Structure formats: structure tokens, C-alpha cells
Amino acid sequence: MRRVRSTRVTSNAFAATKVTLKAIQASTDAFPPLKSVVSAVILVLELSQQVKSNKKECDHIAKRSTQLVQDILRQTKDFNVALPAEVEESVVQIEELFEEIEKFFKELKKENFLEQIARQDRNKSQVEEYGRLMDEAMLHFSFNMELSLHRLHRESATAVLAVSQMSESEHLQLLTQIRGKVPFVQVARYLTII
């Protein structure tokens, strides 16, 4: 009786997680590389439900994958300018990691009973390695994000300083340049600074 209840709870959690991921994928806040990562994580999540060996570890990796996607979205959704190349590159590297995990889960799914027993320790250490690689990838992403924010802050502080020392005609010229490079919402923010 408990087994049925546990399976139903797991199934409900799986469905809720999948809905969350699909919502992120459809979100306008998610940039294209993140949407690709979400697609890979959905596959990892589905495969984690189908593997027969190291089930607990695979479920843990799938759960952490979902958390990683949510962390990336949380850190990038309010970033009101185009994300710097190094941040997008970090996300592409995370996608590549999830594609590796996906391949590994497909191999686990294909294993017969004897292979599961023979490879159990190897598989467990591989899952642990993927967990470590996910931590490393997220740390790399966060580091690149922090550097980008610092650089953006420094550039805006420099711009404010430069604007405060400009003549009226130089202000208008700068606003014209800003309008050409920055979306309208951003222009309003620059106008409040000036």
C-alpha cells in the first residue's frame, strides 16, 4: 500500500517539475541558450524515471538539474541588457554537460540485470562525478555573471560621471547614441540618470 502512495507522490512531483520546466522554456525571460538547457533537462528528468539501476542517485541528479535551471533563470531574468558572451557560453557548457548526462542515463536504461549489478559501483561514481561537474558548471556560471554585473556597474558609473560633465548638446548626442543601442525601456533608465 505504501509503495503505491510513494509512486503517486513521485509521479505528482515529476509532473509538477515538468510543468515548471515547460513554463521556463516558454517564458520570454529565458534566453535561447537557457531554453536549450531546459530541453536537455526535461530529457534527463524523463530518463531518470526510466533507469533501473542507481535510481536514487539519478533522481537526485534530475532534481539538481531542475534547481540549476531555476537558479540560472533567477539570476538572468532581471538582467535588462543582452547577456555577455561569457555568461551565454557558460550556459552552453551546462547544456553540453546535460547532454552527456542524458547519454549516460540512456545507457543505464538499456542495461540488463547482470550489467546493472556488475556496473553498479562504476555507475554510482559516474553519477557522483556528474554531480560534481554540475556544481563546477554552476560556480563557473555564477562567477561569469558576477564579473558581468561588476563590469556593467563600472561602465554605468563611468557613463554617469561622463554625462555629469557634459554640455547640453553632448547630452543630446549621447541620448541619440543610446537610443540606437539600447531598447526603449533602457533609454528611460538612462534618462532618469541624466
Backbone hydrogen bonds in HBPLUS format (Angstrom, degrees):
<---DONOR---> <-ACCEPTOR-->    atom                        ^
c    i                          cat <-CA-CA->   ^        H-A-AA   ^      H-
h    n   atom  resd res      DA  || num        DHA   H-A  angle D-A-AA Bond
n    s   type  num  typ     dist DA aas  dist angle  dist       angle   num
A0005-ARG N   A0001-MET O   3.32 MM   4  6.64 161.6  2.36 148.6 153.3     1
A0006-SER N   A0002-ARG O   2.86 MM   4  6.09 164.3  1.89 159.7 163.6     2
A0007-THR N   A0003-ARG O   3.00 MM   4  6.14 159.2  2.04 146.7 152.3     3
A0008-ARG N   A0004-VAL O   2.95 MM   4  6.15 153.1  2.03 146.1 153.6     4
A0009-VAL N   A0005-ARG O   2.95 MM   4  6.24 157.7  2.00 152.0 157.5     5
A0010-THR N   A0006-SER O   2.92 MM   4  6.12 163.7  1.95 149.9 154.7     6
A0011-SER N   A0007-THR O   2.80 MM   4  5.95 154.4  1.87 144.5 152.3     7
A0012-ASN N   A0008-ARG O   2.88 MM   4  6.12 154.4  1.94 146.5 153.1     8
A0013-ALA N   A0009-VAL O   2.90 MM   4  6.14 158.9  1.94 151.1 156.9     9
A0014-PHE N   A0010-THR O   2.83 MM   4  6.00 156.4  1.88 148.3 155.3    10
A0015-ALA N   A0011-SER O   2.92 MM   4  6.14 160.8  1.95 147.2 152.1    11
A0016-ALA N   A0012-ASN O   2.92 MM   4  6.13 160.1  1.96 148.1 153.7    12
A0017-THR N   A0013-ALA O   2.89 MM   4  6.05 158.4  1.94 148.2 154.3    13
A0018-LYS N   A0014-PHE O   2.92 MM   4  6.12 158.4  1.96 150.0 156.1    14
A0019-VAL N   A0015-ALA O   2.95 MM   4  6.18 154.3  2.02 147.3 154.0    15
A0020-THR N   A0016-ALA O   2.97 MM   4  6.22 156.6  2.02 146.3 152.6    16
A0021-LEU N   A0017-THR O   2.93 MM   4  6.23 160.2  1.97 151.6 156.5    17
A0022-LYS N   A0018-LYS O   2.92 MM   4  6.13 158.5  1.96 148.4 154.4    18
A0023-ALA N   A0019-VAL O   2.91 MM   4  6.13 150.3  1.99 146.3 154.6    19
A0024-ILE N   A0020-THR O   2.99 MM   4  6.31 153.6  2.06 148.0 155.0    20
A0025-GLN N   A0021-LEU O   2.89 MM   4  6.13 157.3  1.94 147.8 154.6    21
A0026-ALA N   A0022-LYS O   2.97 MM   4  6.19 144.7  2.09 142.1 150.8    22
A0027-SER N   A0023-ALA O   2.95 MM   4  5.97 121.7  2.30 137.1 152.2    23
A0027-SER N   A0024-ILE O   3.15 MM   3  4.97 140.2  2.31  94.6 106.3    24
A0034-LEU N   A0031-PHE O   2.91 MM   3  5.49 123.1  2.24 119.7 134.2    25
A0035-LYS N   A0031-PHE O   3.12 MM   4  6.40 151.6  2.20 149.3 157.5    26
A0036-SER N   A0032-PRO O   3.09 MM   4  6.43 149.4  2.19 152.3 160.3    27
A0037-VAL N   A0033-PRO O   3.02 MM   4  6.35 150.8  2.11 143.4 151.4    28
A0038-VAL N   A0034-LEU O   2.87 MM   4  6.18 157.4  1.93 152.1 158.0    29
A0039-SER N   A0035-LYS O   3.08 MM   4  6.37 153.3  2.16 141.6 147.9    30
A0040-ALA N   A0036-SER O   3.10 MM   4  6.43 157.5  2.15 147.0 152.4    31
A0041-VAL N   A0037-VAL O   2.83 MM   4  6.13 155.9  1.89 153.9 161.5    32
A0042-ILE N   A0038-VAL O   2.87 MM   4  6.10 154.3  1.94 152.4 158.8    33
A0043-LEU N   A0039-SER O   3.20 MM   4  6.51 157.2  2.26 145.0 150.2    34
A0044-VAL N   A0040-ALA O   2.96 MM   4  6.28 157.3  2.02 147.4 154.1    35
A0045-LEU N   A0041-VAL O   2.78 MM   4  5.97 160.4  1.82 151.9 157.3    36
A0046-GLU N   A0042-ILE O   2.92 MM   4  6.18 160.4  1.96 149.9 154.7    37
A0047-LEU N   A0043-LEU O   2.85 MM   4  6.05 164.1  1.87 153.2 157.9    38
A0048-SER N   A0044-VAL O   2.84 MM   4  5.98 146.9  1.94 146.4 155.7    39
A0049-GLN N   A0046-GLU O   3.16 MM   3  5.43 140.4  2.33 101.4 112.0    40
A0050-GLN N   A0047-LEU O   2.86 MM   3  5.02 146.8  1.97 104.4 115.2    41
A0051-VAL N   A0047-LEU O   3.08 MM   4  6.32 131.6  2.32 156.6 168.8    42
A0058-CYS N   A0054-ASN O   2.96 MM   4  6.18 159.9  2.00 156.2 162.7    43
A0059-ASP N   A0055-LYS O   2.86 MM   4  6.05 157.5  1.91 152.9 158.9    44
A0060-HIS N   A0056-LYS O   3.02 MM   4  6.25 151.4  2.11 142.3 150.4    45
A0061-ILE N   A0057-GLU O   2.96 MM   4  6.29 155.0  2.02 147.3 153.6    46
A0062-ALA N   A0058-CYS O   2.95 MM   4  6.21 160.1  1.99 149.0 154.3    47
A0063-LYS N   A0059-ASP O   2.91 MM   4  6.14 157.6  1.96 148.9 154.9    48
A0064-ARG N   A0060-HIS O   2.91 MM   4  6.14 162.3  1.94 151.7 156.6    49
A0065-SER N   A0061-ILE O   2.85 MM   4  6.01 146.3  1.97 145.4 155.1    50
A0066-THR N   A0062-ALA O   3.11 MM   4  6.40 155.1  2.18 146.1 151.3    51
A0067-GLN N   A0063-LYS O   3.05 MM   4  6.38 157.8  2.10 147.4 153.7    52
A0068-LEU N   A0064-ARG O   2.87 MM   4  6.05 152.0  1.95 145.7 153.3    53
A0069-VAL N   A0065-SER O   3.07 MM   4  6.39 157.6  2.12 148.7 153.6    54
A0070-GLN N   A0066-THR O   3.04 MM   4  6.33 161.9  2.08 150.5 155.3    55
A0071-ASP N   A0067-GLN O   2.86 MM   4  6.11 151.4  1.94 148.2 156.4    56
A0072-ILE N   A0068-LEU O   2.95 MM   4  6.24 159.9  1.99 151.6 156.5    57
A0073-LEU N   A0069-VAL O   2.97 MM   4  6.23 165.2  1.99 153.9 157.7    58
A0074-ARG N   A0070-GLN O   2.91 MM   4  6.05 163.0  1.94 147.0 152.1    59
A0075-GLN N   A0071-ASP O   2.99 MM   4  6.19 152.8  2.06 147.8 154.7    60
A0076-THR N   A0072-ILE O   3.01 MM   4  6.15 135.2  2.22 145.0 157.0    61
A0076-THR N   A0073-LEU O   3.17 MM   3  5.20 132.3  2.41  96.9 109.7    62
A0077-LYS N   A0073-LEU O   2.84 MM   4  5.56 148.1  1.95 159.8 161.8    63
A0079-PHE N   A0076-THR O   3.10 MM   3  5.18 163.5  2.13 111.2 115.2    64
A0087-VAL N   A0084-PRO O   3.09 MM   3  5.48 130.2  2.35 107.0 119.5    65
A0088-GLU N   A0084-PRO O   3.16 MM   4  6.55 164.5  2.18 156.4 160.6    66
A0089-GLU N   A0085-ALA O   2.80 MM   4  5.98 154.3  1.86 150.6 158.7    67
A0090-SER N   A0086-GLU O   3.06 MM   4  6.18 146.0  2.18 132.9 141.0    68
A0091-VAL N   A0087-VAL O   3.14 MM   4  6.50 151.6  2.23 146.3 153.4    69
A0092-VAL N   A0088-GLU O   2.93 MM   4  6.26 150.2  2.02 147.1 155.9    70
A0093-GLN N   A0089-GLU O   2.94 MM   4  6.23 152.9  2.02 147.4 154.3    71
A0094-ILE N   A0090-SER O   3.01 MM   4  6.32 146.0  2.13 140.4 149.8    72
A0095-GLU N   A0091-VAL O   2.92 MM   4  6.25 152.1  2.00 146.0 153.7    73
A0096-GLU N   A0092-VAL O   2.99 MM   4  6.34 153.9  2.06 146.6 153.3    74
A0097-LEU N   A0093-GLN O   3.02 MM   4  6.32 149.4  2.12 142.7 150.8    75
A0098-PHE N   A0094-ILE O   2.98 MM   4  6.34 156.6  2.04 150.7 156.5    76
A0099-GLU N   A0095-GLU O   2.93 MM   4  6.26 144.3  2.06 146.4 157.0    77
A0100-GLU N   A0096-GLU O   3.06 MM   4  6.40 146.6  2.18 142.7 151.1    78
A0100-GLU N   A0097-LEU O   3.09 MM   3  5.09 119.6  2.47  94.4 109.1    79
A0101-ILE N   A0097-LEU O   2.94 MM   4  6.31 158.6  1.99 150.8 156.8    80
A0102-GLU N   A0098-PHE O   2.82 MM   4  5.99 154.3  1.88 143.1 150.6    81
A0103-LYS N   A0099-GLU O   3.07 MM   4  6.33 156.8  2.12 143.2 148.0    82
A0104-PHE N   A0100-GLU O   2.97 MM   4  6.27 160.1  2.01 151.3 157.0    83
A0105-PHE N   A0101-ILE O   2.85 MM   4  6.11 161.5  1.88 156.0 160.6    84
A0106-LYS N   A0102-GLU O   2.96 MM   4  6.22 149.6  2.05 146.5 155.1    85
A0107-GLU N   A0103-LYS O   3.01 MM   4  6.35 150.3  2.10 146.4 154.3    86
A0108-LEU N   A0104-PHE O   2.94 MM   4  6.31 155.9  2.00 149.6 156.6    87
A0109-LYS N   A0105-PHE O   2.90 MM   4  6.11 151.7  1.98 145.0 152.8    88
A0110-LYS N   A0106-LYS O   3.19 MM   4  6.44 141.6  2.34 140.2 148.9    89
A0110-LYS N   A0107-GLU O   3.16 MM   3  5.24 126.8  2.46  96.5 109.6    90
A0111-GLU N   A0108-LEU O   3.26 MM   3  5.35 144.2  2.40  99.6 109.4    91
A0116-GLN N   A0112-ASN O   2.92 MM   4  6.17 152.7  2.00 155.4 164.1    92
A0117-ILE N   A0113-PHE O   3.13 MM   4  6.45 156.6  2.18 149.3 154.2    93
A0118-ALA N   A0114-LEU O   2.93 MM   4  6.14 169.3  1.94 152.6 155.9    94
A0119-ARG N   A0115-GLU O   2.88 MM   4  5.82 152.5  1.95 147.2 153.5    95
A0123-ASN N   A0119-ARG O   2.76 MM   4  5.84 166.7  1.77 164.8 168.9    96
A0124-LYS N   A0120-GLN O   2.90 MM   4  6.05 155.1  1.97 145.0 152.3    97
A0125-SER N   A0121-ASP O   2.95 MM   4  6.20 162.2  1.98 151.2 155.3    98
A0126-GLN N   A0122-ARG O   2.92 MM   4  6.15 148.0  2.03 144.8 154.3    99
A0127-VAL N   A0123-ASN O   2.90 MM   4  6.16 156.3  1.96 150.6 156.3   100
A0128-GLU N   A0124-LYS O   2.99 MM   4  6.25 158.3  2.03 147.8 153.9   101
A0129-GLU N   A0125-SER O   2.90 MM   4  6.11 149.0  2.00 140.4 149.0   102
A0130-TYR N   A0126-GLN O   2.93 MM   4  6.25 151.2  2.01 146.5 154.1   103
A0131-GLY N   A0127-VAL O   3.00 MM   4  6.34 149.9  2.09 145.5 153.8   104
A0132-ARG N   A0128-GLU O   3.00 MM   4  6.36 153.1  2.08 146.4 153.3   105
A0133-LEU N   A0129-GLU O   2.85 MM   4  6.13 159.4  1.89 151.4 157.3   106
A0134-MET N   A0130-TYR O   2.86 MM   4  6.05 147.7  1.97 145.4 153.9   107
A0135-ASP N   A0131-GLY O   3.05 MM   4  6.35 157.1  2.10 146.0 151.7   108
A0136-GLU N   A0132-ARG O   2.95 MM   4  6.23 159.7  1.99 150.2 156.0   109
A0137-ALA N   A0133-LEU O   2.85 MM   4  6.01 157.4  1.90 145.0 151.2   110
A0138-MET N   A0134-MET O   2.93 MM   4  6.12 158.6  1.98 150.4 155.7   111
A0139-LEU N   A0135-ASP O   2.95 MM   4  6.13 153.8  2.02 145.9 153.6   112
A0140-HIS N   A0136-GLU O   2.92 MM   4  6.16 157.5  1.97 148.9 155.0   113
A0141-PHE N   A0137-ALA O   2.92 MM   4  6.16 157.8  1.97 145.6 151.7   114
A0142-SER N   A0138-MET O   2.86 MM   4  6.05 167.7  1.87 151.4 154.6   115
A0143-PHE N   A0139-LEU O   2.89 MM   4  6.04 157.8  1.94 148.3 154.6   116
A0144-ASN N   A0140-HIS O   3.00 MM   4  6.21 164.1  2.02 149.8 153.8   117
A0145-MET N   A0141-PHE O   2.86 MM   4  6.10 151.2  1.94 149.8 158.9   118
A0146-GLU N   A0142-SER O   2.87 MM   4  6.10 161.9  1.90 151.3 155.5   119
A0147-LEU N   A0143-PHE O   2.97 MM   4  6.23 163.1  2.00 152.0 156.5   120
A0148-SER N   A0144-ASN O   2.97 MM   4  6.11 154.6  2.04 141.7 148.8   121
A0149-LEU N   A0145-MET O   2.90 MM   4  6.18 158.1  1.95 152.0 157.9   122
A0150-HIS N   A0146-GLU O   2.90 MM   4  6.11 160.3  1.94 151.0 156.6   123
A0151-ARG N   A0147-LEU O   2.88 MM   4  6.08 161.9  1.91 149.3 154.3   124
A0152-LEU N   A0148-SER O   2.85 MM   4  6.04 161.0  1.89 149.8 155.2   125
A0153-HIS N   A0149-LEU O   2.86 MM   4  6.03 159.3  1.91 149.0 154.7   126
A0154-ARG N   A0150-HIS O   2.91 MM   4  6.12 160.5  1.95 150.3 155.8   127
A0155-GLU N   A0151-ARG O   2.88 MM   4  6.12 159.4  1.93 150.6 156.3   128
A0156-SER N   A0152-LEU O   2.90 MM   4  6.12 157.5  1.95 148.9 155.0   129
A0157-ALA N   A0153-HIS O   2.90 MM   4  6.10 156.1  1.96 149.4 156.2   130
A0158-THR N   A0154-ARG O   2.97 MM   4  6.16 154.9  2.03 146.0 152.9   131
A0159-ALA N   A0155-GLU O   2.91 MM   4  6.13 151.9  1.99 142.5 150.6   132
A0160-VAL N   A0156-SER O   2.88 MM   4  6.10 156.4  1.94 148.4 154.2   133
A0161-LEU N   A0157-ALA O   3.03 MM   4  6.21 161.1  2.07 145.6 150.6   134
A0162-ALA N   A0158-THR O   2.90 MM   4  6.12 158.9  1.95 147.2 153.4   135
A0163-VAL N   A0159-ALA O   2.81 MM   4  5.97 158.8  1.85 150.5 156.5   136
A0164-SER N   A0160-VAL O   2.94 MM   4  6.08 155.2  2.01 147.9 154.2   137
A0165-GLN N   A0162-ALA O   3.22 MM   3  5.44 147.1  2.33 101.4 110.8   138
A0166-MET N   A0163-VAL O   3.07 MM   3  5.15 167.3  2.09 115.3 115.3   139
A0171-HIS N   A0167-SER O   2.98 MM   4  6.30 147.5  2.09 147.8 157.1   140
A0172-LEU N   A0168-GLU O   3.12 MM   4  6.46 160.4  2.15 151.0 154.6   141
A0173-GLN N   A0169-SER O   3.04 MM   4  6.24 155.2  2.10 143.1 150.1   142
A0174-LEU N   A0170-GLU O   2.94 MM   4  6.13 158.1  1.99 146.7 152.3   143
A0175-LEU N   A0171-HIS O   2.91 MM   4  6.19 160.6  1.94 153.5 159.0   144
A0176-THR N   A0172-LEU O   3.04 MM   4  6.24 152.9  2.12 144.5 151.4   145
A0177-GLN N   A0173-GLN O   3.09 MM   4  6.43 153.1  2.17 144.8 151.8   146
A0178-ILE N   A0174-LEU O   2.85 MM   4  6.14 158.9  1.89 154.5 160.8   147
A0179-ARG N   A0175-LEU O   2.92 MM   4  6.11 162.2  1.96 150.6 154.7   148
A0180-GLY N   A0176-THR O   3.32 MM   4  6.53 143.8  2.46 138.4 146.7   149
A0180-GLY N   A0177-GLN O   3.19 MM   3  5.27 126.6  2.49  96.0 109.4   150
A0181-LYS N   A0178-ILE O   3.00 MM   3  5.22 137.3  2.19 104.0 116.0   151
A0182-VAL N   A0178-ILE O   2.84 MM   4  5.70 156.0  1.89 169.4 172.0   152
A0186-GLN N   A0183-PRO O   2.95 MM   3  5.46 123.5  2.27 113.1 126.6   153
A0187-VAL N   A0183-PRO O   3.19 MM   4  6.57 145.8  2.31 145.3 155.4   154
A0187-VAL N   A0184-PHE O   3.02 MM   3  5.01 119.1  2.40  95.0 110.6   155
A0188-ALA N   A0184-PHE O   3.22 MM   4  6.62 153.0  2.29 153.3 158.6   156
A0189-ARG N   A0186-GLN O   3.04 MM   3  5.09 118.6  2.44  95.7 110.9   157
A0190-TYR N   A0186-GLN O   3.00 MM   4  6.38 155.5  2.06 152.0 158.7   158
A0191-LEU N   A0187-VAL O   2.85 MM   4  6.12 153.5  1.92 152.2 160.1   159
A0192-THR N   A0188-ALA O   3.11 MM   4  6.38 149.1  2.21 143.8 150.7   160
A0193-ILE N   A0189-ARG O   3.20 MM   4  6.50 142.6  2.35 140.4 150.2   161
A0193-ILE N   A0190-TYR O   3.11 MM   3  5.07 123.8  2.44  93.3 107.8   162
A0194-ILE N   A0190-TYR O   2.99 MM   4  6.30 155.7  2.05 150.8 157.1   163
